[in-house]
Amino acid sequence: MAASTSTASLNGQRPSKGVHLRNIPSDMTELELLHFCMPYGKLVNYLMLKGKNQAFVEYEEEQGAQILVTMSSACPVAIRDRTIFCQFSTHQELKTDKRLRGSGFSMNNSENERRMERSQTC
């Protein structure tokens, strides 16, 4: 993970548990957002700003956010012909009423490692 942190620092981003997603489709559903973000770690909160084509997600651990930001930078993903841009949020924690307690929106570390290995072939 040291490479992820140094890469983020080089880009002027300070790692956090929060990720800001830009250029999401205006018709993207909350479920699609969660399915897009959950492979990288356990999500605890999210906020969608559909009118601005943006979203914020908060991971339980900073590592999940680091993986998402690193992966999306290395292998950009397009949903409905819109490339999603991910960067660390300037906020460590989201203040909303959509806490995902006990939601099961997570993958274990071995799944995260497999996803990272696949991304290196991108």
C-alpha positions in Angstrom: 0.0 0.0 0.0 3.0 2.3 0.3 2.9 2.9 -3.4 -0.7 4.0 -3.2 0.0 6.5 -0.5 3.1 7.9 -2.3 1.2 8.2 -5.6 -1.6 10.0 -3.9 0.8 12.4 -2.2 2.5 13.1 -5.5 -0.9 14.1 -6.9 -1.4 16.5 -4.1 -4.1 14.4 -2.5 -4.1 13.6 1.2 -5.4 10.0 1.8 -8.7 9.8 3.7 -11.5 7.3 4.2 -13.7 9.4 1.9 -13.7 9.4 -1.9 -15.2 12.0 -4.2 -16.5 10.5 -7.4 -17.1 12.9 -10.4 -18.8 12.5 -13.8 -21.2 9.8 -12.6 -24.2 9.3 -14.9 -27.2 11.4 -13.8 -29.4 8.3 -13.8 -27.0 6.2 -11.7 -28.8 4.5 -8.8 -27.7 4.3 -5.3 -27.4 0.5 -5.7 -25.1 1.0 -8.7 -22.9 3.3 -6.7 -22.6 0.8 -3.9 -21.9 -2.0 -6.3 -19.2 0.1 -8.0 -17.5 1.0 -4.7 -18.0 -2.1 -2.5 -15.3 -4.4 -4.0 -12.6 -2.2 -2.5 -13.6 -2.3 1.2 -16.5 -2.0 3.6 -18.6 1.2 3.0 -20.1 3.0 5.9 -21.7 6.0 4.3 -22.5 7.6 0.9 -24.0 10.7 -0.6 -25.1 11.2 -4.2 -25.4 14.6 -5.8 -27.2 13.6 -9.0 -27.7 17.1 -10.2 -24.0 17.6 -10.1 -23.1 14.1 -11.4 -21.1 13.6 -8.2 -21.0 11.2 -5.2 -19.1 10.7 -2.0 -18.4 7.4 -0.3 -16.9 6.7 3.0 -15.0 3.5 3.8 -14.6 1.9 7.2 -10.8 1.8 6.6 -8.6 4.2 4.7 -7.2 1.2 2.7 -10.5 0.8 0.8 -10.4 4.4 -0.3 -6.8 4.1 -1.3 -7.5 1.0 -3.5 -10.5 2.7 -5.2 -8.5 5.9 -6.0 -5.5 3.9 -7.2 -7.5 1.5 -9.3 -9.6 4.2 -10.9 -6.5 6.2 -11.8 -4.7 3.1 -13.2 -7.7 1.7 -15.1 -10.4 4.3 -15.6 -13.9 2.9 -15.6 -16.8 4.2 -17.7 -20.4 3.7 -16.8 -22.8 4.5 -19.6 -20.1 6.1 -21.6 -19.0 8.4 -18.7 -15.5 8.0 -17.3 -15.7 8.0 -13.5 -13.0 10.1 -11.8 -12.2 9.3 -8.1 -10.1 11.3 -5.7 -9.7 11.5 -2.0 -12.3 13.6 -0.3 -11.1 16.6 1.7 -13.4 15.3 4.5 -12.5 12.4 6.7 -16.1 11.6 7.4 -19.4 12.2 5.7 -22.2 13.7 7.7 -25.4 12.2 6.3 -28.3 10.1 7.6 -27.4 7.2 5.2 -25.1 5.2 7.5 -24.6 1.6 6.2 -24.6 -0.3 9.5 -24.4 -4.0 9.2 -25.2 -3.7 5.5 -22.7 -6.4 4.4 -21.3 -4.0 1.7 -17.8 -5.4 1.9 -15.3 -7.8 0.5 -12.5 -9.5 2.4 -8.8 -8.6 2.0 -8.0 -11.6 -0.3 -10.7 -10.4 -2.7 -9.2 -6.9 -2.6 -5.7 -8.4 -3.3 -7.1 -10.3 -6.3 -8.7 -7.2 -7.6 -5.4 -5.3 -7.3 -3.6 -8.1 -9.2 -6.1 -7.9 -12.0 -5.7 -4.1 -12.2 -2.0 -4.4 -12.8 -2.8 -6.0 -16.2 -4.9 -3.1 -17.3 
